[in-house]
Amino acid sequence: RILDLRRFERRLAALAHALLARGFTCCLLPMSPLATAAAVARGRTHAVFRRRLLPQKALFSAAAGKFDGTVHSQGELGTAEFRMHFKNASGKAISPWHDIQLRTGQDGVLNAIIEIPKMTTAKMEVATKEENNPIAQDIKKGKVRNYHGPIFWNYGLLPQTWEDPNVEDPETGCKGDNDPVDVVEIGSAALPMGTVVPVKPLGVLAMIDEGE
């Protein structure tokens, strides 16, 4: 299984390089979280991730559909207190899930928000039950969660999307997980947490996690 996933990763990487050469960032869109796939990943240490968590301005202008705000971190990464907050260009706190636009204004190009940078291990996600939905580390049984090894892609979400827990998918027979739609961004660069990046969808994966 590990060899199969590594072979799959190499094929994705080759496809990504070919598409990047044509001038756009690319991604895969699972229909629900890809939590189990990252468990087989191998790579760098957690310390690399810490050095990337510097306050940063968004990379894009205030053109239609493009985020022009900022992000800032609160608390120490690797603890239950860590939060990454988003603000708009006026300095007002916003929700990355609800307030950042899904569409960029370019045909076939969407905004994605990176929660977990490539080659890191901390299982980060928007806190859907907290005010303004900051990015926080997932907690299970009172402890912060980490993957068994670094993941081979940038992982995040599509803003202004939602997997409805009351609707059953006709193909999988499963209902939504009550979270935004996830994104696997397979470009060559490791994107910092909180990056808002335009992506071009290549396909959709129906990932089933605990029956959702």
DRENVEXMAR-871405 format. One record per atom (N, C-alpha, C, O, CB): y, x, z; residue in one letter. Coordinates in steps of 0.2 Angstrom, whole numbers, padded with zeros to 4 digits, always signed. Atoms other than C-alpha are relative to their C-alpha. Glycine has a CB too. Layout:
<nodes>
YXZA;...
</nodes>
This chain:
<nodes>
-0006+0004+0000R;+0000+0000+0000R;+0006+0004+0000R;+0011+0003-0004R;+0000-0005+0006R;-0006-0004+0000I;+0012+0014+0004I;+0001+0003-0007I;+0007+0004-0009I;-0001+0006+0006I;+0000-0003+0006L;+0008+0023-0012L;+0003-0005-0005L;+0007-0003-0010L;-0006+0003-0003L;-0002+0005+0005D;+0011+0007-0022D;+0007-0002+0001D;+0011-0002-0004D;-0004-0007+0001D;-0007+0001-0001L;+0028+0004-0014L;+0004+0006-0002L;+0010+0005-0004L;+0001-0002+0008L;-0004-0006+0002R;+0033+0022-0017R;+0001+0000-0008R;+0006+0002-0010R;-0003+0006+0003R;+0000+0000+0007R;+0028+0020-0035R;+0005-0006-0003R;+0009-0004-0007R;-0007-0002-0003R;-0005+0006+0002F;+0038+0003-0036F;+0007+0003+0001F;+0012+0002-0003F;-0001-0006+0004F;-0007-0002-0001E;+0053+0012-0028E;+0002+0005-0005E;+0008+0005-0008E;+0000+0004+0007E;-0001-0005+0005R;+0052+0026-0041R;+0002-0004-0007R;+0007-0002-0010R;-0005+0005-0002R;-0001+0004+0006R;+0052+0013-0055R;+0007-0003+0001R;+0011-0004-0004R;-0005-0005-0001R;-0007+0003-0001L;+0067+0004-0047L;+0006+0005-0001L;+0011+0004-0004L;+0000-0003+0007L;-0005-0005+0001A;+0076+0020-0046A;+0002+0002-0007A;+0008+0003-0009A;-0002+0007+0004A;+0000-0001+0007A;+0073+0024-0064A;+0004-0005-0004A;+0009-0004-0008A;-0006+0001-0004A;-0004+0006+0003L;+0080+0007-0069L;+0007+0000+0002L;+0011-0001-0002L;-0004-0007+0002L;-0007+0000-0002A;+0095+0009-0058A;+0004+0005-0003A;+0010+0004-0005A;+0000+0001+0008A;-0004-0006+0004H;+0100+0026-0066H;+0001-0002-0007H;+0007-0001-0009H;-0005+0006+0000H;-0001+0002+0007A;+0098+0018-0083A;+0006-0005+0000A;+0010-0004-0005A;-0006-0003-0003A;-0005+0005+0000L;+0109+0004-0078L;+0007+0003+0002L;+0012+0001-0001L;-0002-0006+0004L;-0006-0004-0002L;+0122+0015-0069L;+0003+0003-0005L;+0009+0004-0006L;-0002+0004+0006L;-0003-0004+0006A;+0124+0025-0085A;+0004-0005-0004A;+0008-0002-0008A;-0006+0003-0003A;-0004+0005+0004R;+0130+0009-0093R;+0006-0003+0004R;+0010-0007+0001R;-0005-0006-0002R;-0007+0002-0003G;+0144+0007-0080G;+0000-0005+0005G;+0005-0008+0007G;+0004-0001-0005G;+0000+0005-0005F;+0138-0006-0067F;-0005+0002+0006F;-0010+0005+0005F;-0001-0007-0003F;+0004+0000-0006T;+0131-0007-0050T;-0006-0006+0000T;-0004-0011-0003T;+0003+0000+0007T;+0005+0005+0001C;+0114-0016-0049C;-0003-0002+0006C;-0003+0002+0011C;-0005+0002-0005C;+0003+0002-0006C;+0104-0026-0036C;-0006-0005-0002C;-0006-0007-0007C;+0005-0004+0004C;+0005+0005+0000L;+0089-0037-0033L;+0002-0005+0006L;+0004-0003+0011L;-0007+0003+0001L;-0002+0005-0005L;+0091-0053-0023L;-0006-0004+0002L;-0009-0008-0001L;+0005-0005-0004L;+0006+0004-0003P;+0077-0059-0012P;+0003-0007+0003P;+0009-0007+0004P;-0003+0004+0006P;-0002+0007-0002M;+0077-0077-0007M;+0001-0001+0008M;+0003-0005+0010M;-0004-0005-0003M;+0000+0000-0008S;+0075-0073+0012S;-0001+0007+0002S;-0003+0012-0002S;-0006-0004+0003S;+0000-0007-0002P;+0075-0057+0022P;-0006+0004-0002P;-0012+0002-0002P;+0001+0001+0008P;+0005-0004+0002L;+0065-0042+0016L;-0002+0005+0006L;-0003+0011+0005L;+0003+0005-0006L;+0000-0003-0006A;+0062-0037+0034A;-0007+0005+0000A;-0006+0010+0003A;-0001-0004+0006A;+0006-0004-0001T;+0044-0031+0032T;-0001+0006-0005T;-0004+0011-0003T;-0006-0004-0001T;+0000-0005+0005A;+0046-0020+0017A;+0002+0007+0002A;-0001+0012+0000A;+0003-0002-0007A;-0003-0006-0002A;+0056-0007+0025A;-0004+0004+0005A;-0003+0010+0007A;+0007-0001+0004A;+0004-0003-0005A;+0043-0003+0038A;-0004+0006-0003A;-0006+0010+0001A;-0005-0005+0003A;+0004-0006+0003V;+0034+0009+0026V;+0005+0005-0002V;+0002+0011-0005V;-0004-0003-0006V;-0005-0005+0002A;+0050+0019+0022A;-0001+0006+0004A;-0002+0006+0010A;+0007-0003-0001A;+0000-0006-0004R;+0051+0037+0026R;+0007+0004-0003R;+0009+0002-0008R;-0006+0005-0002R;-0006-0004+0003G;+0067+0049+0025G;+0004+0003+0006G;+0001+0006+0011G;+0004-0005-0003G;-0005-0003-0004R;+0082+0055+0035R;+0000-0003+0007R;-0003-0008+0009R;+0007+0001-0002R;-0001+0002-0007T;+0086+0054+0054T;+0005-0005+0001T;+0010-0006-0004T;+0000+0005+0004T;-0005+0005-0002H;+0096+0040+0062H;+0007+0003+0001H;+0012+0000+0000H;-0002-0003+0007H;-0007-0003-0002A;+0110+0053+0066A;+0004+0000-0007A;+0010-0001-0006A;-0001+0007+0002A;-0004+0000+0006V;+0115+0053+0047V;+0004-0007+0000V;+0010-0007-0002V;-0004+0000-0006V;-0003+0007+0000F;+0119+0034+0049F;+0007+0000+0005F;+0012-0003+0003F;-0004-0005+0003F;-0006+0000-0005R;+0131+0037+0064R;+0006+0003-0003R;+0012+0001-0002R;-0001+0004+0006R;-0006-0003+0003R;+0142+0049+0054R;+0003-0004-0006R;+0009-0003-0008R;-0002+0006-0003R;-0003+0004+0005R;+0145+0035+0041R;+0004-0006+0003R;+0007-0009-0001R;-0006-0003-0004R;-0003+0005-0003L;+0152+0023+0053L;+0007+0001+0002L;+0009+0000+0008L;-0004-0003+0006L;-0007-0001-0002L;+0170+0027+0052L;+0004-0006-0003L;+0002-0009-0008L;+0003+0007-0004L;-0004+0005+0002P;+0184+0014+0050P;+0002+0001-0008P;+0004+0007-0009P;+0006-0001+0004P;-0001-0002+0007Q;+0187+0012+0031Q;+0004-0006-0003Q;+0003-0012-0001Q;-0007+0001-0004Q;-0003+0005+0004K;+0198+0002+0019K;-0005-0002-0005K;-0009+0002-0008K;+0007+0002-0003K;+0004+0003+0006A;+0190-0009+0006A;+0001+0004-0006A;+0007+0007-0007A;+0001-0007-0001A;-0001-0004+0006L;+0187-0001-0011L;+0004-0003-0005L;+0005+0000-0011L;-0006+0003-0002L;-0002+0004+0006F;+0194-0015-0021F;+0007-0003+0001F;+0009-0004+0007F;-0005-0005-0001F;-0006+0003+0000S;+0211-0022-0025S;+0000-0008+0002S;-0005-0011+0003S;+0004+0001-0006S;+0000+0007-0002A;+0217-0040-0021A;-0001-0004-0006A;+0002-0010-0006A;+0007-0001+0004A;+0002+0004+0006A;+0212-0046-0038A;-0005-0006+0002A;-0008-0006+0007A;-0003+0004-0006A;+0004+0006-0002A;+0203-0063-0039A;-0007+0002+0002A;-0011+0005-0002A;+0000-0004-0006A;+0007+0000-0002G;+0187-0063-0029G;-0001+0007+0003G;-0007+0008+0005G;-0004-0001-0005G;+0002-0006-0002K;+0189-0045-0023K;+0003+0001+0007K;+0009+0000+0008K;+0003+0006-0005K;-0002-0001-0007F;+0190-0040-0004F;+0005+0006+0000F;+0004+0011-0002F;-0006+0001+0004F;-0005-0006+0000D;+0206-0030+0000D;+0002+0001+0008D;+0007+0003+0009D;+0006-0002-0004D;-0001-0001-0007G;+0204-0030+0019G;-0003+0006+0003G;-0004+0011-0001G;-0003-0006+0004G;+0003-0006-0003T;+0197-0018+0032T;-0005-0002+0005T;-0006-0007+0006T;+0006+0004+0004T;+0005+0001-0005V;+0183-0016+0044V;+0001+0005+0005V;+0004+0011+0004V;-0007+0001-0003V;+0000-0004-0006H;+0182-0008+0061H;-0005-0001+0005H;-0008-0006+0006H;+0007+0000+0004H;+0006+0001-0004S;+0168-0004+0073S;+0003+0000+0008S;+0008+0003+0010S;-0004+0006-0001S;-0001+0000-0007Q;+0167-0008+0092Q;-0006+0001+0003Q;-0011-0002+0001Q;+0003-0007+0002Q;+0006-0002-0004G;+0155-0001+0104G;-0004+0006-0004G;-0002+0008-0009G;-0005-0006+0000G;+0004-0006+0002E;+0142+0013+0101E;-0006-0003-0004E;-0010-0007-0002E;-0003+0004+0006E;+0006+0002+0004L;+0129+0011+0087L;-0006+0002+0003L;-0007+0007+0007L;+0001+0004-0007L;+0006-0001-0003G;+0112+0009+0093G;-0001-0003+0007G;-0006-0003+0010G;-0002+0007+0001G;+0000+0004-0006T;+0117-0002+0107T;+0001-0007-0001T;+0003-0009-0007T;+0005+0003+0005T;-0001+0007+0001A;+0117-0021+0109A;+0008-0002+0000A;+0009-0007-0002A;-0003-0004+0006A;-0007+0002+0000E;+0136-0020+0111E;+0004+0002-0006E;+0010+0000-0007E;+0004+0004+0006E;-0003-0002+0006F;+0140-0013+0094F;+0001-0006-0004F;-0003-0010-0005F;-0005+0005-0004F;-0002+0005+0005R;+0150-0024+0082R;+0004+0003-0005R;+0008+0008-0004R;+0003-0006+0004R;-0005-0002+0006M;+0158-0021+0065M;+0004-0006-0002M;+0001-0011-0004M;-0004+0003-0006M;-0005+0006+0001H;+0173-0033+0063H;+0003+0001-0007H;+0004+0006-0009H;+0004-0001+0005H;-0003+0000+0006F;+0181-0038+0047F;+0007-0003+0000F;+0008-0008+0004F;-0004-0004-0006F;-0007+0003+0000K;+0200-0041+0044K;+0002-0001-0007K;+0000+0003-0012K;+0005+0004+0004K;-0002+0000+0006N;+0209-0047+0029N;+0006+0004-0001N;+0008+0008+0003N;+0002-0008-0002N;-0005-0004+0001A;+0224-0039+0021A;+0006-0001+0005A;+0010+0004+0005A;+0003-0001-0007A;-0005+0001-0004S;+0236-0047+0033S;-0002+0002+0008S;+0002+0001+0012S;+0002-0007+0000S;+0002-0002-0007G;+0226-0040+0048G;-0003-0006+0004G;-0005-0005+0010G;+0006+0002+0004G;+0003+0005-0004K;+0218-0057+0053K;-0007+0001+0000K;-0010+0002-0006K;+0002-0007-0003K;+0008-0001-0001A;+0200-0057+0059A;-0003-0006-0005A;-0001-0011-0005A;-0002-0001+0007A;+0003+0004+0004I;+0189-0065+0046I;-0008+0001+0001I;-0010+0005+0004I;+0002+0001-0007I;+0007+0000+0000S;+0170-0069+0044S;-0002+0003-0007S;+0000+0000-0012S;-0003-0007+0001S;+0002-0002+0006P;+0162-0058+0031P;-0005-0005-0004P;-0005-0005-0010P;-0004+0007+0001P;+0005+0005+0003W;+0149-0072+0028W;+0004-0006-0003W;+0002-0008-0009W;-0005-0003+0005W;-0003+0006+0002H;+0161-0086+0026H;+0007+0001-0004H;+0008-0003-0009H;+0002-0005+0005H;-0007-0001+0002D;+0178-0079+0021D;+0001+0005-0006D;+0005+0004-0010D;+0005+0002+0005D;+0000-0004+0006I;+0174-0066+0008I;-0003-0004-0006I;-0009-0007-0005I;-0004+0007+0001I;+0002+0005+0005Q;+0172-0074-0009Q;-0007+0003-0003Q;-0008+0009-0004Q;+0005+0000-0005Q;+0006-0002+0003L;+0155-0074-0018L;+0001+0003-0007L;-0002+0008-0009L;-0005-0006+0000L;-0001-0002+0006R;+0161-0072-0035R;+0006+0005-0001R;+0011+0004+0002R;+0002-0006-0005R;-0005-0006+0000T;+0172-0057-0041T;+0005-0002-0006T;+0010+0001-0006T;-0004+0006-0002T;-0004+0001+0005G;+0180-0065-0056G;-0003+0002-0007G;+0000+0001-0012G;+0007+0002+0001G;+0003-0002+0006Q;+0169-0056-0068Q;-0006-0004-0001Q;-0010-0005+0003Q;-0002+0008+0001Q;+0006+0004+0001D;+0155-0065-0077D;-0006+0003+0002D;-0007+0009+0000D;+0000-0002-0008D;+0007-0003-0002G;+0138-0062-0069G;+0001+0005+0005G;-0004+0009+0006G;-0003+0003-0006G;+0000-0005-0005V;+0145-0051-0056V;+0002-0003+0007V;+0007-0007+0007V;+0006+0006-0002V;-0001+0003-0007L;+0145-0055-0037L;+0002+0005+0005L;+0001+0011+0004L;-0006-0004+0002L;-0001-0004-0006N;+0151-0048-0021N;-0006+0001+0004N;-0009-0004+0006N;+0006-0002+0004N;+0005-0001-0005A;+0138-0040-0009A;+0003+0003+0006A;+0008+0007+0005A;-0006+0003-0003A;-0002-0003-0006I;+0141-0035+0009I;-0006+0004+0002I;-0011+0002+0004I;+0003-0005+0005I;+0006-0004-0003I;+0131-0020+0015I;+0000+0000+0007I;+0005+0001+0011I;+0001+0007-0003I;+0001+0000-0007E;+0124-0022+0032E;-0004+0007+0002E;-0003+0010+0007E;-0004-0006+0002E;+0004-0005-0001I;+0111-0008+0031I;+0000+0006-0005I;-0003+0004-0011I;-0008-0002+0001I;-0001-0005+0005P;+0115+0008+0022P;-0007+0003-0002P;-0012+0004+0002P;+0004+0006+0002P;+0006-0004+0003K;+0101+0017+0011K;-0001+0006+0005K;+0003+0010+0007K;+0001+0002-0007K;+0002-0006-0004M;+0091+0030+0021M;+0002-0001+0007M;+0003+0005+0010M;+0002+0006-0003M;-0001+0000-0007T;+0095+0023+0038T;-0006-0005+0003T;-0009-0008-0001T;+0007-0003+0001T;+0005+0003-0003T;+0084+0014+0051T;+0002-0006+0004T;-0002-0011+0005T;-0004+0004+0004T;-0002+0006-0005A;+0094+0002+0062A;+0001-0006-0004A;+0003-0007-0009A;+0007+0002+0003A;+0000+0006+0003K;+0091-0016+0058K;+0006-0004+0001K;+0007-0007+0007K;-0006-0004+0002K;-0007+0004-0001M;+0109-0023+0056M;+0000-0006-0004M;-0003-0007-0009M;+0005+0005-0002M;-0001+0006+0004E;+0114-0040+0051E;+0006-0004+0003E;+0008-0002+0008E;-0006-0005+0001E;-0006+0004-0002V;+0129-0052+0052V;-0003-0005+0006V;-0008-0007+0005V;+0003-0004-0006V;+0002+0004-0006A;+0128-0061+0069A;+0002-0007-0002A;+0008-0009-0001A;+0004+0003+0007A;-0001+0007+0003T;+0127-0079+0062T;+0003-0005+0005T;+0006-0010+0004T;-0006-0003-0004T;-0002+0005-0005K;+0130-0087+0079K;+0006+0002+0004K;+0008-0001+0009K;-0006-0001+0005K;-0006-0002-0003E;+0145-0077+0084E;+0006-0001-0004E;+0006-0002-0010E;+0000+0008+0002E;-0006+0001+0004E;+0163-0080+0080E;+0002+0005-0005E;+0002+0011-0003E;+0006-0001+0006E;-0001-0005+0005N;+0168-0072+0064N;-0005+0004-0003N;-0005+0009-0007N;+0006+0004+0002N;+0006-0003+0003N;+0151-0066+0061N;+0000+0008-0001N;-0001+0010-0006N;-0002-0003-0006N;+0000-0007+0001P;+0153-0047+0064P;-0007+0003-0001P;-0012-0001+0000P;+0002+0004+0007P;+0006-0003+0001I;+0139-0035+0059I;-0003+0003+0007I;+0001+0006+0010I;+0000+0005-0005I;+0003-0003-0006A;+0127-0031+0074A;-0007+0002-0001A;-0010+0000-0006A;+0001-0006+0006A;+0007-0002+0001Q;+0110-0023+0077Q;-0004-0006+0003Q;-0003-0009+0008Q;-0001+0006+0004Q;+0005+0005-0002D;+0096-0036+0078D;-0003+0002+0007D;-0005+0008+0008D;-0005-0002-0005D;+0004-0001-0006I;+0088-0038+0095I;-0006-0004+0001I;-0006-0010-0001I;+0005-0002+0006I;+0007+0004-0002K;+0070-0043+0100K;-0002+0002+0006K;-0003+0008+0008K;-0005+0002-0006K;+0002-0001-0006K;+0064-0044+0117K;+0004+0004+0004K;+0002+0009+0008K;-0007+0003+0000K;-0005-0004-0004G;+0080-0037+0124G;+0001+0007-0002G;+0005+0011+0001G;-0002+0001+0007G;-0001-0007+0003K;+0079-0021+0113K;+0003+0000-0007K;+0001-0005-0011K;-0006+0004+0001K;-0003-0001+0007V;+0089-0016+0098V;-0006+0002-0005V;-0011+0006-0003V;+0005+0005-0001V;+0006-0001+0005R;+0077-0016+0082R;+0002+0005-0005R;+0008+0006-0007R;-0001-0006-0003R;+0000-0006+0005N;+0074-0001+0071N;-0006-0001-0005N;-0011-0003-0002N;+0001+0007+0003N;+0006+0000+0005Y;+0063+0000+0055Y;-0004+0006+0002Y;-0001+0011+0006Y;+0002+0001-0007Y;+0005-0005-0001H;+0048+0012+0056H;+0003+0007-0003H;+0001+0012-0001H;-0007-0001-0002H;-0002-0005+0004G;+0057+0023+0044G;+0006-0002-0004G;+0007-0008-0005G;-0005+0004-0004G;-0005+0002+0004P;+0073+0024+0034P;-0002-0004-0007P;-0007-0003-0010P;+0004+0006-0002P;+0002+0004+0006I;+0074+0011+0019I;+0003+0004-0006I;+0007+0008-0005I;+0003-0007+0001I;-0002-0004+0006F;+0076+0017+0001F;+0005-0004-0004F;+0006-0002-0010F;-0006+0000-0004F;-0005+0004+0004W;+0090+0005-0004W;+0005-0002+0005W;+0004-0002+0011W;-0003-0006-0004W;-0005+0004-0004N;+0106-0003+0002N;-0002-0007+0001N;-0003-0010-0004N;+0007+0001-0003N;+0002+0007-0002Y;+0103-0019+0011Y;+0005-0004+0002Y;+0009-0002+0007Y;-0006+0000+0005Y;-0006+0004-0002G;+0115-0033+0013G;-0001-0008-0001G;-0006-0010-0001G;+0006+0002-0003G;+0000+0007+0001L;+0120-0051+0010L;+0005-0002-0006L;+0009+0001-0007L;+0001-0004+0006L;-0004+0003+0005L;+0128-0062-0003L;+0005-0005+0005L;+0002-0010+0008L;-0003-0004-0005L;-0005+0004-0004P;+0144-0070+0006P;+0000-0007-0003P;-0001-0008-0009P;+0007+0002+0000P;-0001+0007+0002Q;+0146-0089+0005Q;-0007-0003-0003Q;-0007-0007-0007Q;+0005-0001-0005Q;+0007+0003+0001T;+0127-0092+0003T;-0004-0002+0006T;-0002+0000+0011T;-0004+0005-0005T;+0004+0002-0006W;+0114-0100+0014W;-0007-0003-0002W;-0007-0006-0007W;+0004-0006+0004W;+0007+0002+0001E;+0095-0103+0015E;-0001-0006+0004E;-0001-0005+0010E;-0005+0006+0001E;+0000+0006-0004D;+0094-0121+0020D;-0007-0001+0003D;-0012-0001+0000D;+0001-0006-0004D;+0007+0001-0004P;+0080-0123+0034P;-0003-0007-0001P;-0008-0008+0001P;+0001+0002+0007P;+0003+0007+0001N;+0078-0141+0029N;-0002-0001-0007N;-0005-0007-0009N;+0006-0005+0001N;+0002+0001+0007V;+0074-0138+0011V;-0006+0004-0002V;-0006+0010+0000V;+0006+0002-0005V;+0007-0004+0002E;+0056-0133+0005E;+0000+0002-0007E;+0002-0002-0011E;-0006-0004+0002E;+0000-0002+0007D;+0055-0122-0010D;-0006-0002-0003D;-0012-0001+0000D;+0000+0008+0001D;+0006+0003+0003P;+0043-0130-0022P;-0005+0006-0002P;-0011+0004-0003P;+0002-0003-0007P;+0005-0005+0002E;+0035-0113-0027E;-0003+0003+0006E;-0009+0005+0005E;+0004+0006-0004E;+0003-0003-0006T;+0032-0105-0010T;-0002-0005+0005T;-0007-0003+0009T;+0005+0005+0003T;+0001+0005-0005G;+0031-0121+0000G;+0003+0002+0007G;+0001-0001+0012G;-0008+0000+0001G;-0003-0002-0006C;+0042-0113+0013C;+0007-0002+0000C;+0010-0003-0005C;+0000+0008+0001C;-0007+0002-0001K;+0059-0118+0020K;+0004+0006+0001K;+0002+0012+0003K;+0001-0005+0006K;-0005-0006-0001G;+0075-0107+0021G;+0000+0002+0007G;-0002-0001+0012G;+0007-0002-0002G;+0000-0003-0007D;+0078-0096+0036D;+0007+0000+0004D;+0008+0003+0009D;-0002+0008-0001D;-0006+0001-0003N;+0095-0102+0040N;+0005+0006+0000N;+0010+0006+0004N;-0001-0002+0007N;-0004-0006+0000D;+0103-0086+0035D;+0003+0001-0007D;+0001-0003-0012D;-0004+0007+0001D;-0003-0001+0007P;+0114-0080+0020P;-0006+0003-0005P;-0011+0006-0002P;+0006+0004+0000P;+0005-0003+0005V;+0104-0074+0004V;+0001+0007+0001V;+0007+0010+0001V;+0001-0003-0007V;-0001-0007-0001D;+0100-0056+0006D;+0000+0004-0007D;-0002+0001-0012D;-0007+0003+0003D;-0001-0004+0006V;+0103-0042-0007V;-0003+0007+0001V;-0002+0010+0006V;+0008+0001-0002V;+0002-0007+0000V;+0094-0026-0011V;+0004+0004-0005V;+0002+0002-0011V;-0008+0001-0001V;-0004-0004+0005E;+0106-0014-0020E;-0003+0006-0001E;-0004+0010+0003E;+0008+0001+0003E;+0004-0006+0002I;+0097-0001-0029I;+0004+0006-0004I;+0001+0010-0008I;-0006-0002-0004I;-0004-0006+0003G;+0111+0011-0035G;-0002+0006+0004G;-0005+0006+0009G;+0008-0002+0001G;+0002-0006-0002S;+0110+0029-0032S;+0003+0002+0007S;+0001+0007+0010S;+0001+0005-0005S;-0004-0002-0006A;+0123+0030-0018A;-0002-0003+0006A;-0004-0009+0006A;+0007+0000-0001A;+0000+0004-0006A;+0121+0026+0000A;+0007-0002+0002A;+0011+0001+0003A;-0003+0005+0006A;-0007+0003-0001L;+0135+0014+0004L;+0001-0001+0007L;-0004-0004+0011L;+0000-0007-0004L;-0001+0001-0007P;+0142+0013+0021P;+0000-0007+0002P;+0001-0012-0002P;+0007+0003+0002P;+0000+0007-0002M;+0140-0002+0032M;+0007-0003+0000M;+0012+0000+0001M;-0002+0000+0008M;-0006+0004+0001G;+0153-0015+0029G;+0003+0000-0007G;+0008-0003-0008G;+0005+0003+0005G;-0003-0001+0007T;+0156-0010+0011T;-0001-0007-0004T;-0006-0010-0003T;-0004+0005-0004T;+0000+0006+0005V;+0160-0025-0001V;+0000+0003-0007V;+0005+0006-0009V;+0006-0005+0001V;+0001-0003+0007V;+0153-0020-0018V;-0002-0005-0005V;-0006-0010-0003V;-0006+0005+0001V;+0002+0004+0005P;+0152-0029-0034P;-0007+0002-0003P;-0008+0008-0004P;+0005+0000-0006P;+0007-0001+0002V;+0134-0031-0040V;-0002-0005-0006V;+0001-0010-0006V;-0005-0001+0006V;+0003+0004+0005K;+0125-0038-0055K;-0007-0001+0001K;-0011+0003+0001K;+0001+0004-0007K;+0007+0002-0002P;+0109-0048-0051P;-0004+0002-0006P;-0003+0001-0012P;+0000-0007+0002P;+0005-0002+0005L;+0094-0041-0060L;-0006-0005+0001L;-0010-0006-0004L;-0003+0007+0001L;+0006+0004-0001G;+0081-0053-0052G;+0000-0003+0007G;+0004-0002+0011G;-0006+0003-0002G;+0001+0004-0006V;+0075-0064-0038V;-0007+0001+0003V;-0012+0000-0001V;+0002-0007+0000V;+0007+0000-0004L;+0061-0061-0025L;+0000-0005+0005L;+0004-0006+0009L;-0001+0007+0003L;+0001+0005-0006A;+0054-0075-0014A;-0004+0004+0005A;-0010+0004+0005A;-0004-0006-0003A;+0003-0004-0006M;+0050-0065+0002M;-0001-0005+0006M;+0003-0008+0008M;+0004+0006+0002M;+0002+0005-0005I;+0041-0075+0015I;-0001+0004+0007I;-0005+0009+0007I;-0007-0003-0001I;+0000-0004-0006D;+0044-0069+0033D;-0001-0006+0006D;+0003-0010+0007D;+0007+0003+0001D;+0002+0005-0005E;+0035-0079+0047E;+0001-0007-0002E;+0003-0012+0002E;+0004+0001+0006E;+0000+0006+0003G;+0033-0094+0036G;+0007-0003-0002G;+0007-0009-0004G;-0002-0005+0005G;-0007+0002+0002E;+0052-0095+0031E;+0001+0004-0007E;+0006+0003-0010E;+0005+0002+0005E;
</nodes>
